[in-house]
Amino acid sequence: MTSTVPTAVHDEQETRALEALPPITMFGPDFPYAYDDYLAHPAGLGQIPATEHGAEVAVVGGGLSGLVAAYELMKMGLRPVVYEADRIGGRLRTVGFDGCDDALTAEMGAMRFPPSSTALQHYIDLVDLKTQPFPNPLAPETPSTVVDLKGESHYARTIDDLPPVYREVADAWNACLEEGADFSDMNRAIRERDVPRIREIWARLVEKLDNQTFYGFLCDSSAFTSFRHREIFGQVGFGTGGWDTDFPNSILEILRVVYTEADDHHRGIVGGSQQLPLRLWEREPEKTVHWPHGTSLASLHEGAPRPAVTRLHRAAGDRVVVTDASGDIRSYRAVVFTAQSWMLLSQIDCDDSLFPIDHWTAIERTHYMESSKLFVPVDRPFWLDKDEVTGRDTMSMTLTDRMTRGTYLLDDGPDRPAVICLSYTWCDDSLKWLPLSANERMEVMLKSLSEIYPNVDIRKHIIGSPVTVSWENEPYFMGAFKANLPGHYRYQRRLFTHFMQDRLPADKRGVFLAGDDISWTAGWAEGAIQTALNAVWGVMHQFGGSTDPKNPGPGDLYDEIAPVELPED
């Protein structure tokens, strides 16, 4: 997901006031439910009748959402049957470099996670993973940043080192958020988990802004009357890059990110993000119902998930029939579908009866953003060498309007091999690379960087072949992450609320949608987990189970916190 200017440029008094409040979390704004508290409660997520123990539930997709759903269903005493077309992890994909030290890795999908992702942090802690600061532009832990725009480069350690126009852009964005989106009020309400206040502010904004693009929102602001300021903001932003790839999207998508600081204070998972789903796959829960001690998802599957799903259809007796690539056919009372929703349109033969027609429409209208990355291994973090003339770092984290757009420098110490993410791009910028091989992409990026750093020979430090990904060209994804367009709020609401199946016709129940594209925060692992937990509650409810009254689930509180419902006429 792209990011923005730091969302908090505060005076000293305001800073002290914010520090006195609880930390920001991804609590709302659309569905202000405390998933972190739900996970942490000693009563657990709920239970099912003993007569249902061992019943099979299909889980389609072995990414983070699928593994969380399967893990929690297993703990309840159900038998999840996981189907995975490619590899466990989904877009938590960590790869190595052929012929290089195994410790050198590249994050082809998710690589940075905000501390506001508290449900995600629950699982990171559960499987004993560690995180470390991610070197975003101008972050305190980032040695230096170069902003290169229209052929002019500026070296900075903080925003104050940049020319005044960049500070003006940052101030304009903060003013725009206050003027058009009640930023401070919503930020405080989310920190305090003030559900009535969150719902009051958000209901008004959804009705007002659902049809507005991000760029239109900027243009309507008195703070962004200057085209030059909008252009700089779009090209390089500050937090983790420029916003122009998001300019056509709904402003509601952007507000969800900045309200919850999903764009700030990022951390990476030490050793690679794919370890999280892999460790969940292997983990033996300390407490589980029905299954003997030592049971894991891996042991239930004899080490490997079922192959790709090729067909989904309904059968008599409220069963959903799953056919996989091996030709195996099984029927289930419940199916949790966590793969990207476009799979239901292209890669899987589906009955129309799987979902109501309005839900099919929402799936068809899903808008995915393209995204590409290119990494190379290098002999050491040479960028930390000091220029003899200027005293500056030889090379810096780089934001530019050139083909690279964002270049990240990743090291694990001064005397160890390191990795450069030569380029991380989205949408049109990603499509510009699409026909090129990894080596051809590397040549384009090295040429762009040589124009910014004419005295730096990056090539001599490269010790292995590049690795690359274009998510729009991945057959089981066809895009990196969802980003709603103006007018798509109603579609998103249908998909997110699908887990409340008592509201559906009886013949349209049994398949539960989950995954980050079903969430309100597509592109963030937190959304994948939240929708997985919704689906777990839905399956538990379908099997006649319930939660402990002291720890109500998302479905139990649904009527109190349901997303805003816009008129359909």
C-alpha positions in Angstrom: 0.0 0.0 0.0 1.2 3.5 -0.7 1.7 6.1 2.0 1.7 9.7 2.6 3.3 12.7 4.3 3.7 12.1 8.1 0.2 12.5 9.4 1.3 14.3 12.6 3.2 17.6 12.3 2.2 19.0 15.6 3.2 21.8 17.9 4.7 20.9 21.3 1.5 21.2 23.2 -0.5 19.1 20.8 2.3 16.5 20.8 2.1 16.2 24.6 -1.7 15.9 24.5 -1.5 13.1 22.0 1.2 11.2 24.0 -1.2 11.2 26.9 -3.8 9.3 24.9 -3.8 5.5 24.2 -1.9 4.5 21.0 -3.6 4.5 17.7 -4.8 1.1 16.4 -6.8 -0.1 13.4 -10.0 0.3 15.3 -12.5 1.3 12.7 -13.6 3.7 11.3 -16.1 1.5 9.3 -16.5 -1.3 11.8 -15.1 -0.3 15.2 -14.6 -3.7 16.8 -11.7 -4.5 19.1 -10.2 -7.6 17.3 -7.1 -7.3 19.5 -9.1 -7.6 22.7 -11.1 -10.5 21.2 -7.9 -12.4 20.5 -6.3 -11.6 23.9 -9.3 -12.6 26.1 -8.8 -15.8 28.1 -12.2 -17.1 27.2 -11.1 -17.6 23.6 -13.0 -16.9 20.4 -15.9 -19.2 21.1 -16.9 -22.9 21.0 -19.0 -25.3 19.0 -21.2 -28.2 20.2 -19.2 -31.4 20.9 -21.4 -33.2 18.3 -19.7 -31.0 15.6 -16.2 -31.7 16.7 -14.1 -33.0 13.8 -16.4 -31.7 11.1 -14.6 -30.5 8.0 -14.5 -26.9 6.8 -12.8 -26.0 3.6 -10.4 -23.0 3.6 -9.5 -21.8 0.2 -6.2 -20.0 0.1 -3.1 -20.5 2.2 -2.2 -16.9 2.8 -2.3 -15.1 6.1 -6.1 -14.9 6.2 -6.5 -18.5 5.3 -4.0 -19.7 7.8 -5.4 -17.6 10.6 -8.9 -18.9 9.9 -7.8 -22.5 9.7 -5.7 -22.2 12.9 -8.6 -20.8 14.9 -11.1 -23.2 13.5 -8.8 -26.1 14.4 -8.6 -24.8 18.0 -12.4 -24.9 18.2 -12.4 -28.6 17.3 -13.2 -28.3 13.6 -11.1 -29.9 10.9 -9.9 -27.2 8.4 -9.0 -28.5 5.0 -6.7 -25.9 3.4 -6.5 -25.6 -0.4 -3.5 -23.7 -1.8 -2.8 -23.1 -5.5 0.8 -22.0 -5.2 2.7 -21.7 -1.8 1.8 -21.1 1.8 2.0 -17.4 2.5 0.1 -15.7 -0.3 1.4 -12.2 -0.6 3.6 -12.7 2.5 6.2 -14.0 0.1 9.9 -14.0 1.1 12.4 -15.3 -1.4 16.2 -15.8 -1.5 18.8 -15.1 -4.2 20.3 -18.1 -6.0 23.9 -18.7 -5.0 23.8 -16.2 -2.2 23.8 -16.5 1.6 20.4 -17.9 2.8 20.1 -14.9 5.2 19.8 -12.6 2.2 16.1 -12.3 1.4 13.6 -10.2 -0.5 10.1 -9.4 0.4 8.1 -9.7 -2.8 4.8 -8.8 -1.2 4.2 -7.3 2.2 7.4 -5.9 3.8 6.4 -3.2 6.3 3.8 -3.3 9.0 2.4 -0.5 11.2 2.3 -0.9 15.0 -1.4 0.0 14.7 -1.9 -3.5 13.3 -2.5 -5.0 16.8 -4.3 -8.2 15.7 -1.4 -8.9 13.4 1.0 -8.3 16.3 -0.9 -10.9 18.3 0.1 -13.6 15.8 3.6 -12.2 15.4 4.1 -12.6 19.1 2.3 -16.0 19.1 4.9 -17.6 16.8 7.8 -15.8 18.4 8.8 -13.5 15.5 10.6 -10.2 16.0 10.2 -7.0 14.2 12.6 -4.1 13.4 12.2 -0.6 12.1 11.7 -0.4 8.3 13.8 2.3 6.5 11.1 4.4 5.1 12.0 7.9 3.8 12.8 10.4 6.5 12.0 7.8 9.2 14.2 8.4 12.4 16.0 5.0 11.8 16.7 5.8 8.1 20.3 7.2 7.8 19.4 9.6 5.0 16.9 10.2 2.2 17.3 11.7 -1.2 14.3 13.4 -2.9 14.9 13.7 -6.6 12.3 15.5 -8.6 12.5 17.0 -12.1 16.2 16.4 -12.2 16.9 18.2 -8.9 18.1 16.2 -5.9 17.9 17.1 -2.2 19.7 15.2 0.6 17.9 15.1 3.9 17.9 13.4 7.3 14.7 15.2 8.4 12.0 17.1 6.5 13.7 20.4 7.7 16.7 19.6 5.6 14.5 19.8 2.4 13.7 23.1 0.6 10.7 25.0 2.1 8.3 23.9 -0.5 8.4 20.3 0.8 7.5 21.5 4.3 4.7 23.5 2.7 3.4 20.3 1.0 3.4 18.5 4.4 1.6 21.3 6.1 -0.9 21.5 3.2 -1.7 17.8 3.6 -2.2 18.1 7.3 -4.4 21.2 6.8 -6.4 19.4 4.1 -7.1 16.5 6.5 -8.3 18.8 9.2 -10.4 20.9 6.9 -12.1 18.1 4.9 -12.0 15.0 7.2 -12.0 16.1 10.9 -8.6 14.4 11.2 -7.8 15.3 14.8 -11.3 14.5 16.1 -11.3 11.1 14.4 -7.7 10.3 15.5 -8.6 11.0 19.1 -11.9 9.0 18.9 -10.0 6.0 17.5 -7.3 6.3 20.2 -10.0 6.4 22.9 -12.2 3.8 21.1 -15.1 6.1 21.3 -17.5 4.2 19.1 -20.4 6.7 19.0 -18.0 9.5 18.1 -16.3 7.4 15.4 -19.6 6.4 13.9 -20.9 10.0 14.0 -17.9 11.4 12.1 -17.6 8.6 9.7 -21.3 8.4 8.7 -21.2 12.1 7.7 -18.0 11.7 5.7 -19.1 8.5 3.9 -22.3 10.2 2.8 -20.3 13.3 1.7 -17.2 11.7 0.2 -18.1 8.3 -1.3 -18.2 9.8 -4.8 -15.0 11.8 -4.4 -11.6 10.9 -5.7 -8.4 11.4 -3.7 -7.3 14.0 -6.2 -10.6 15.8 -6.2 -10.4 16.0 -2.4 -7.1 17.7 -2.7 -8.3 20.1 -5.3 -11.3 21.0 -3.2 -9.1 22.0 -0.3 -8.0 25.6 0.2 -4.7 24.2 1.4 -3.9 22.6 -2.0 -4.8 25.3 -4.5 -1.3 25.1 -5.9 -0.8 22.6 -8.7 2.9 22.5 -7.9 2.2 21.4 -4.4 -0.2 18.7 -5.6 2.3 17.5 -8.1 5.1 17.2 -5.5 2.8 15.5 -3.1 1.8 13.0 -5.8 5.3 12.3 -7.0 7.3 11.9 -3.8 5.0 12.4 -0.8 7.1 11.7 2.3 6.0 8.8 4.5 6.7 5.9 2.2 6.4 7.5 -1.2 4.2 9.4 -3.6 0.5 9.3 -3.7 -0.2 9.9 -7.3 -1.0 6.2 -8.0 -3.8 6.5 -5.5 -5.2 9.8 -6.9 -8.0 8.1 -8.9 -9.2 6.1 -5.9 -11.9 7.0 -3.4 -10.7 9.4 -0.8 -12.4 7.1 1.8 -9.6 4.6 1.1 -7.0 7.1 2.0 -8.7 8.4 5.1 -8.9 4.9 6.5 -5.1 4.7 6.2 -4.2 8.0 7.7 -6.8 7.9 10.5 -5.2 4.6 11.8 -1.6 5.5 11.0 -1.3 2.5 8.8 1.2 4.6 6.8 3.5 5.4 9.7 6.1 3.9 12.0 6.5 0.8 9.9 8.4 -2.3 11.0 9.6 -5.3 9.1 9.6 -8.9 10.3 13.1 -10.1 11.0 13.9 -13.0 8.7 11.0 -12.4 6.4 7.2 -12.0 6.6 6.5 -15.5 5.1 7.6 -17.0 8.4 4.3 -15.9 10.0 2.0 -18.1 7.9 4.6 -20.9 7.8 4.9 -21.0 11.6 1.1 -20.9 12.0 0.9 -23.9 9.7 3.4 -25.8 11.9 2.3 -24.5 15.3 0.8 -26.9 17.9 -1.6 -24.8 20.0 -1.2 -25.1 23.7 -5.0 -25.3 24.1 -7.2 -26.9 21.6 -10.6 -28.7 21.7 -11.1 -32.3 20.4 -7.7 -32.7 18.8 -4.9 -34.4 20.8 -1.9 -32.4 22.1 0.6 -31.9 19.3 -1.9 -31.4 16.5 -1.1 -28.7 14.0 -2.5 -27.7 10.6 0.5 -29.4 9.0 -0.2 -32.7 10.8 -3.9 -32.6 9.9 -2.8 -32.3 6.2 0.1 -34.8 6.4 2.5 -31.9 5.7 1.0 -30.3 2.6 -2.3 -28.5 1.8 -4.7 -29.7 -0.9 -4.0 -28.3 -4.4 -5.8 -25.5 -6.2 -9.6 -25.3 -6.2 -10.9 -25.6 -9.8 -14.7 -25.7 -9.1 -17.2 -24.6 -6.5 -20.8 -25.5 -6.7 -23.8 -26.1 -4.5 -25.4 -29.5 -3.8 -28.5 -30.8 -2.0 -28.6 -30.6 1.8 -26.9 -27.1 2.0 -23.5 -28.5 1.0 -20.8 -26.7 -1.0 -18.8 -29.0 -3.3 -15.1 -28.3 -3.8 -13.2 -29.8 -6.7 -9.4 -29.4 -6.7 -6.7 -29.7 -9.4 -6.1 -33.3 -8.6 -9.7 -34.2 -9.4 -10.6 -34.8 -5.8 -14.2 -33.8 -5.0 -15.4 -33.1 -1.4 -18.5 -31.5 0.0 -18.6 -29.2 3.0 -21.2 -27.4 5.2 -18.9 -24.4 5.2 -16.2 -22.9 3.0 -14.0 -20.0 3.9 -12.8 -18.3 0.7 -9.6 -16.2 1.3 -8.1 -16.0 -2.2 -8.4 -12.7 -4.1 -12.0 -12.4 -5.2 -11.3 -12.2 -8.9 -10.3 -15.9 -8.7 -14.0 -16.6 -8.5 -14.5 -15.0 -11.9 -11.6 -16.5 -13.8 -9.7 -19.4 -12.3 -12.5 -21.2 -10.5 -15.7 -22.6 -12.2 -18.4 -21.3 -9.9 -22.2 -21.7 -9.6 -24.1 -18.4 -9.8 -25.9 -19.6 -6.8 -22.9 -19.3 -4.5 -23.7 -15.7 -3.8 -26.6 -13.3 -4.2 -26.4 -11.3 -7.4 -25.5 -8.1 -5.6 -22.5 -9.8 -4.1 -21.4 -11.0 -7.5 -21.7 -7.4 -8.7 -19.4 -6.3 -5.9 -16.9 -8.9 -6.8 -16.9 -8.0 -10.4 -16.5 -4.3 -9.6 -13.4 -4.9 -7.4 -10.5 -2.7 -8.4 -7.0 -4.1 -7.9 -3.9 -2.0 -8.1 -0.8 -3.2 -9.9 2.5 -3.4 -8.0 6.1 -4.4 -8.9 9.3 -4.8 -7.1 12.9 -5.5 -8.0 15.7 -6.5 -5.6 19.4 -7.2 -6.0 21.9 -8.6 -3.5 25.1 -6.6 -2.8 28.4 -7.4 -1.1 27.9 -4.9 1.8 25.9 -1.7 2.7 28.3 0.5 0.7 25.7 3.3 0.9 26.9 4.1 4.4 30.3 5.0 3.2 30.8 8.8 3.5 31.5 11.0 0.5 34.9 12.5 1.0 33.8 15.9 -0.3 30.4 16.3 1.2 30.5 14.0 4.2 27.1 12.6 3.1 26.1 9.0 2.8 27.3 7.6 -0.6 23.7 6.6 -1.4 20.3 7.1 0.4 16.8 5.8 0.5 15.5 7.5 -2.7 12.2 8.9 -3.8 12.0 10.2 -7.3 9.9 10.7 -10.4 12.2 8.6 -12.4 11.4 4.9 -13.2 12.6 3.6 -9.9 10.1 5.8 -7.9 11.2 4.3 -4.5 14.6 2.7 -3.7 15.1 1.1 -0.3 18.4 0.1 1.3 18.2 -3.0 3.5 21.1 -4.2 5.6 21.8 -6.3 8.7 25.1 -4.8 9.8 28.1 -3.0 8.2 30.1 -6.1 7.4 27.5 -8.4 6.0 26.0 -8.7 2.5 22.9 -6.6 2.0 19.9 -6.0 -0.3 18.7 -3.1 -2.4 15.1 -2.8 -3.4 16.0 -1.0 -6.6 12.4 -0.1 -7.3 8.9 -0.4 -5.7 6.2 0.9 -7.9 2.4 0.8 -8.4 -0.2 1.1 -11.2 1.0 2.8 -14.4 4.6 2.8 -13.2 4.3 -1.0 -12.6 2.8 -1.6 -16.0 5.8 0.2 -17.6 8.0 -2.7 -16.5 5.6 -5.5 -17.2 7.2 -6.8 -20.5 10.7 -6.7 -19.2 12.7 -9.6 -17.7 14.4 -9.2 -14.3 17.7 -8.3 -15.9 16.1 -5.9 -18.3 14.4 -4.2 -15.3 17.6 -4.0 -13.4 19.3 -2.2 -16.3 16.5 0.4 -16.5 16.7 1.0 -12.7 20.5 1.2 -12.6 20.4 3.8 -15.4 17.8 5.9 -13.4 19.9 5.7 -10.2 23.1 6.5 -12.1 21.5 9.8 -13.0 20.8 10.6 -9.4 24.2 9.2 -8.1 26.6 9.7 -11.0 29.7 8.8 -8.9 28.3 5.6 -7.4 29.0 2.3 -9.2 26.2 0.1 -7.8 26.8 -2.6 -10.3 30.3 -3.5 -8.9 28.7 -4.4 -5.6 26.0 -6.7 -7.0 26.8 -10.3 -6.1 23.8 -12.2 -7.5 21.0 -12.1 -10.1 18.0 -9.8 -9.5 14.6 -11.1 -8.3 11.4 -9.4 -9.3 7.6 -9.6 -9.1 4.7 -8.0 -10.9 1.6 -8.9 -9.0 -0.7 -8.0 -11.9 0.9 -10.9 -13.8 0.7 -13.5 -11.0 -2.0 -15.9 -12.1 -3.5 -16.5 -8.6 -3.6 -12.8 -7.7 -3.9 -10.6 -10.9 -3.1 -7.5 -8.8 -1.4 -6.5 -5.6 -4.3 -5.2 -3.5 -7.7 -3.8 -3.7 -8.4 0.0 -3.8 -12.0 1.1 -4.1 -12.9 3.7 -6.7 -15.4 6.5 -6.0 -18.9 5.1 -5.6 -17.7 1.7 -4.4 -18.5 2.0 -0.8 -21.7 0.0 -1.2 -19.9 -2.8 -2.9 -17.3 -3.0 -0.1 -19.9 -3.0 2.5 -21.6 -6.1 0.9 -18.4 -8.0 0.9 -17.3 -7.1 4.4 -20.7 -7.9 6.0 -21.0 -11.2 4.1 -20.0 -13.1 7.2 -23.4 -12.2 8.8 -25.2 -14.9 6.9 -28.5 -14.9 8.9 -29.2 -11.9 6.7 -28.8 -13.9 3.5 -31.3 -16.2 1.8 -31.0 -19.7 3.2 -29.8 -21.0 -0.2 -27.0 -18.5 -0.4 -25.2 -19.4 2.9 -22.2 -21.5 3.7 -19.4 -19.7 1.7 -17.6 -17.1 3.9 -15.5 -14.4 2.2 -12.3 -13.3 3.9 -9.0 -11.8 3.0 -7.6 -8.3 2.9 -9.6 -7.4 -0.2 -12.8 -8.1 1.7 -11.6 -5.9 4.5 -11.9 -2.1 4.8 -8.1 -1.9 4.7 -7.0 -3.8 1.6 -3.3 -4.1 1.3 -2.7 -4.4 5.0 -2.2 -7.7 6.8 -4.4 -6.4 9.6 -7.4 -6.5 7.3 -6.7 -10.0 6.2 -6.7 -11.1 9.9 -9.8 -9.1 10.8 -11.9 -10.7 8.0 -10.5 -14.2 8.9 -11.8 -13.7 12.4 -15.2 -12.6 11.0 -15.3 -15.7 9.0 -14.4 -17.9 12.0 -17.2 -16.3 13.9 -19.6 -17.0 11.0 -18.6 -20.6 10.7 -18.9 -21.1 14.5 -22.4 -19.5 14.4 -23.4 -21.8 11.5 -22.3 -24.9 13.4 -24.4 -23.8 16.4 -21.6 -22.4 18.5 -21.4 -19.3 20.5 -18.9 -16.9 22.2 -18.5 -16.4 25.9 -20.7 -13.5 27.1 -17.5 -11.8 28.5 -15.9 -11.9 25.0 -18.5 -11.2 22.4 -17.4 -11.7 18.8 -17.8 -9.4 15.8 -21.1 -10.9 14.9 -22.5 -10.6 18.4 -21.9 -6.8 18.4 -22.7 -6.3 14.7 -26.0 -4.4 15.1 -24.3 -1.9 17.4 -21.4 -1.1 15.2 -22.5 -2.1 11.7 -21.0 -0.1 8.8 -22.9 2.9 7.4 -25.6 1.8 5.0 -26.0 4.2 2.1 -29.3 4.2 0.2 -29.4 2.0 -2.9 -32.0 4.1 -4.8 
